[in-house]
Amino acid sequence: MGKIDLLVYNGNIITLDPQSPIARWLAIQDGKIVDIGYENEYKKYFPICIDTIDLKGRTMVPGFYDSHVHLVQTGLNILSLDLSHVKSIEEILKKIEEESKITPEGKFIRAIGLDELKIKEKRLPNRYELDQCAPNHPVWINRVEYHTSIVNSMALHMLKIPYNTDGIIRNENGTPSGVLTGRASAIVRKQILNKFSNRMRLKGVNKVLEIAIEKGITSLNAMEGGFTFHDKDAEFVYENMDNFPIDISLFYQTVNVNKVIEKKLSRIGGGIFIDGSFGSRTAALKEPYIDDSTTNGKLYFTQEDLNSFILKTYEKKLQISVHAIGERAIEQILTAHEYAQKIYPRKNHRNRIEHFELPTKEHINRAKNLGLIVSMQPSYEYFWGHKGQMYEKRLGEERRVKANPFKEILKQGLMIAAGSESDVTPLDPILGIYAAVNHPVKEHRIRPLDALKMFTIHGAYAVFEEDIKGSIEKGKYADLVILNEDPLKIDSTQIKNIKVLVTIKEGNILYETNLR
């Protein structure tokens, strides 16, 4: 057999292998698990092992998957002004004024993470307020979930948005307020993101991957490019993903099927937007928003155009994933899949719906019958799902309690792969597991084991990797995480406090605290 690279023993190893759910030790060679067991057989490897870890009873789980990350955007946002903790308009303006003092005149001030529901005034700033604190700089603020931009007058004039573009919010006198949603926001994002160099992208992405590794993530799905983002992001990941320290599965967010085929990619989509978001009131609902009865959101495709696009992905045997949040958007994408499957019946396609936040029971059943996978973000409930938070403010109590029904989805046999949509919510699978187990609505809560599967073996299955990753089994890659507590045994309210002690990728220790 030769030398064993790493021997891990004396632990509580949650394998997620139904045949042997718990192990006490494992041996790693050439990046893979070559032996695993429960008793003391590991002692035979001591004479031939290069390195060892005595777990001292601690818990090991498979390396985590994050199934929905905007990798490049998270990186660029790390390099931007963070407004996620501001408490008032005054504080926003003060932070931008301070940033203007260290930014060369004429250069963009880019700010991220703003959630007006968390500030005193419960509104977004307008262009004139931004003009006062940064008169010599173009300013661009991203709302927390990317679907709304706020710009000052200099930015508005520089960016040359066509006057009649949908999504330009106007004052009573008809002039643009500086708030942009939908198509107008996407046009602004595309122009600004085009200005960023790949050197800056690399700097940001490297910081993101450091955070991911510290949180136990060994594989992630990168949702890059497209209408709301920029194809430069997708091209950057495509050209560099083999050089990253963890595994990246690229979802190219384009409706250009030929483009992904030319690149020999097997999947397309991710953040192809069927609708928008609850926060920006652009998710496509059946009934109007509770706090704005003039709108029930938007659908960005006609049924005919969506049917045509989905059909082409079936024809070319691509794995397709799209963003659908509200009931009308979910209905539209299910109808498109039903249309495509009648013409090109496919088994084991593993096509996905990202978010799937407000499905009906009928939607869940139809998605299951279509063989779809849903890629969901449990942390949404932690940040937005409690009484008084964003879901209730936008949707009202009746719809708040229907959002993200994890238990019903799993009960009907529909698979959930979980992620963060970083940096809408943080890269943190432990927080995601906690949020799924402690859903604000009791009937939607799931077992810790099911939540763990969503961030491991289900994540692997959702990108056709369950034969090589996602569980701890002989022959699979040694992607592993050591925790200071057992998520299956600890009080469920304490799961979010569990710490990652060690992250191992293909047998290599990428992150380690004072374990040994």
Secondary structure by P-SEA (a helix, b strand, c coil): cccccbbbccccccccccccccccccccccccccccccccccccccccccccccccccccccbbbbcccaaaaaaaaaacccccccccaaaaaaaaaaaaaaccccccccccccccccccccccccaaaaaaacccbbbbbbcccccbbbbcaaaaaaaccccccccccccccccccccccaaaaaaaaaaaaaaccaaaaaaaaaaaaaaaaaacccbbbbbcccccccaaaaaaaaaccccccbbbbbbccccaaaaaaaacccbbbcccccccccccccccccccccccccccccccccaaaaaaaaaaaaaaccbbbbbbccaaaaaaaaaaaaaaaaacccccccccccccccccaaaaaaaaaabbbbbbbcccccccccccccccccccaaaaaaccaaaaaaaabbbbbbbcccccccccaaaaaaaaaacccccccccaaaaaaaacaaaaaaaccccccccccccccccccccccccccccccccccccccbbbcccccccccccc
